[in-house]
Amino acid sequence: MGVSEETWNNFLEHEVLPRFPDAKSIDAYGQYQWQDGRGIARQYSKILIIDHSDTAENRSKIEEIRNSWKEYSAQESVMKVTFGDKTLQENEGESASKWVETRLTVDLNLPEESLSEEKWRGFVDTIITPRFPDGLSAIVPDGNEASRRGMTAQRSIQVIIDHTDTPENRAKIEEIRSYWKAYSGKEMRKDIYKVKVSF
């Protein structure tokens, strides 16, 4: 997010909260892999959470907010993720949902050492991002703000990956979890949700 905190707060005050007073803003760390081979792009970002009834009026308000943010930030697109009404179960077929959001929760309190920022970034760069190069976000799952001093200042991190629901992508998720178990000795919690994604 290449805008100041002041700009973001002004956007919330004038564009979001008048339409949805209960909307929540969460700090996030995001990254993706450049398609031209330039490596990995990293950025701090915001996730805006809006719980609302599914009406034509509210859908219109959401689009107004997205279009307004494009003007505030000069971004060409704003990702919107709409959740379905239940968690996707492990035994549901690949056709159950075209897109899913997988949330991987990581406990950073390792048995014998604290996880350094460098080691965490290395895990994300070498294990997660190559499998999902289009992007991921990381947040603090209890809703506290992500520290700009580093994600590992927190007790746990939740990695959010929106992806098509295919056997290949499910296998990639399990590979990530297996690597984390081998590295840390701890399980990586997995939650999967049906979603609709638009840009």
N, C-alpha and C positions, 0 to 999 in steps of 0.2 A: 504494500500500500504506500504509494509515493506521495502521501499528503500528511499534513501535520495533525497532531492530536486536536488542536484547536479547530481545524477544518472539520474533522470527524464529529466533534461535539456539536458544532454549529449545524451540521447535517442532521444529526439526531434530533436536536431541538426544533428545527424548522421543518424537516421533511418526514421524519419517522414518527416521533412521539405524538404529533397532532393526529396522525392517522391510526396509530396503534400505541396507546399510552403504556401498555404493559410489555412492549418490546424490550429485549435484552441484547446487549452488545458484549461479545467475548473477545478478548485478545487471542490471537492465534499466530503460530509460526508456520509458514508455508514454503514449499519448494517444489520445483519441477526440473526436468531435464530438457535442455535445449535440443531441438530436433536436428540442428545443424552441427552438432558435435562440440559446441562451445562449453559443455560441462553442465553444472547444476546452478540454477538461479534460486536464490533464497530471498525471502522477504517477510517482514512482519505484516500481518493482515488482521482483518476483523471478520467475525462471524456474527451476523445479525439473526437472532432467533425471534420469530413472530408466531405465536400460537393464535389461531383465529378460526372462526367458523368458515366453512367453504361456501361462500356466496359470490355472486358476480361482482358485487360492490367491493368486497375485500380483495378479490383477485385484481380488480382494477387499481386499487390502492397499492398493491404490491408492485404492479407494473409501473405506476407513477414513481414509486420509490426507486426502482431500478433505473429508470430513465433519468431521474434526478441525479443519482449517484454518477452516472456516466458524464453528466455535465460538470459535477463537482470535481471529478477526478480525471476527466479526459480519457477514461477507459472505454474501449470499444465494446466490451461485454461485461456482464455481471452474472455470475453463476447463481442459479436458483435451484435449491433442492427441496422438493415437497415430499413429506413422509406419508407412507401408507398407514393403514390402521392397525398393523401388527408387525411383530418381529418375524423375519423369515426363519423358518425352522431348518435344521440341518438336513432333514430327509426330503425337503421339497425339491422338485425337479428344477432343471436349469431354466425352464420356460416360465417359472413362477413369477419372475419379474425381469424386465429388460435391464434395469439398473438397480443396484443395491448400494447402500452405504455400509461399509465395514468399519467398525470401530475397534481398534486394538488398544487395550489398556495395559500399560507397562508399569510395574512396580520398580522404582529406582533404588529402593533400599536393598542392595545386594548383600549376600551373606558375609563376604570378607572384605569388601571395599566399596567406597562410594563411587558412583559412575560419574566420570568427568564429562564435561561438555564436549570435549574433543572425542571421547570414545562414543558418546551418544550420536554425535553428528556422523562419525565414521560408520556406525551401524545403519543409520538412515541412508547415508550416501551409497553404501556398498551393498546393502541387503534389500532395503525397501524401494528406494527410488528407481533402481534399474528394472524392477519388476512392474512398477507403476509410474512410468516416466511422465505421464500427463499431469501429475501433481498430487499432493497430499497436504493435509493440515495437521498441526499438532496443538492440542489445547490441554489445559489443566482440568481434569474431569469434575472437580468439585465446584467449578465455576469461578474460582479466583482468577485474577488476571495473570497471564503468563509474564514472567519477569523478563525484561529486556536484558538483564544480566546473564540470562541463560535459562533454558528449559530445565536443566538438571538441578536448579535451585529448588525445584518442587519435589514433592514426595512421589508423585506419579504423573504420567503423561498419557494422554489418549491421542492416538494417531487415527485420523479420519481419512478414509480412501473411498471415493465414489467411483464405481466402475461397473461395467456391464457384467451381468451375472452369467458367467460361462464356466464350464469345468476347468478350463485353463487358468482363469483368474482365481477360482477357489483353490486350486492347487498352489498357486503363488502365495496366497494368504497362509496356507498351511506350511509352506517352506519358510516364510518369515517367522512364524511361530516356533518352528523347529529350531531355526538358527538362534532365536532369542533364548529358548530353553537350554540349548547347548552352551550359550555364552554366559547366561546369568544363573542357570539352575532353577529358574522360576518359570511358571506358566505365564503366557500372555493371554489375557482374557479377550474373547472375541464376541462381539455383538453385531448382528447383521439386520438391516432394516430395508424394506422395500421403499424405493423412492422414485420420483420422477425428476429428471434433470433437464434444465434448459439454460442457455447462455445468452 
